[in-house]
Amino acid sequence: MCTKRSLVGSLLVLSVFHMGLGVSCVSLGVIGVTQTLWQQKSQHSFSPIWSGACFLVCGLSGILCAKKRTGLTMILFSACCICGLIGGILNVQFVRAMMKRASSLHSFHLAFLCLDSLGILGCTLSTWLTCRLASSEQKRLFLERDLSLHHSVEMGEKVKAVCVASL
């Protein structure tokens, strides 16, 4: 069984991975757009830049989630992962359509597809890890509440025993 520490560590590693993918997608997207503008072609796409931005935001929110581990940060991270997943899938569709039309930027399109496939896989794993972390936090909070309640009952019984003994 995974410990909470290993879940948080895996979440941090995946978040750094997302940030690296985001920076790579954005930089490769900017190079691709400037390449098509330089060749004076009318078919350039900004979708790799947007999917890279989604991956970058996903990575930043993942680091925040690993540091804070509150319910709101976990929900934020899950929402960002889902947005990154949608952005990656849409970018794959756009790039596939662009590959059919343009042949000069084939290596860029192939790189976009590889990066987005890794991003989709990373978002799926991050969502799963966040669910595991949320389950772990829920169990921890339940145990704390249960122990606190048990402690309160014991203290109440001790107070009663002291009061009865003093009479």
Secondary structure, 3 states (H helix, E strand, C coil): CCCHHHHHHHHHHHHHHHHHHHHHHHHHHHHHHHHHHHCCCCCCCCHHHHHHHHHHHHHHHHHHHHHHCCHHHHHHHHHHHHHHHHHHHHHHHHHHHHHHHCCCCHHHHHHHHHHHHHHHHHHHHHHHHHHHHHHHHHHHHHHHHHHHHHHHHHHHHHHHHHHHHHC
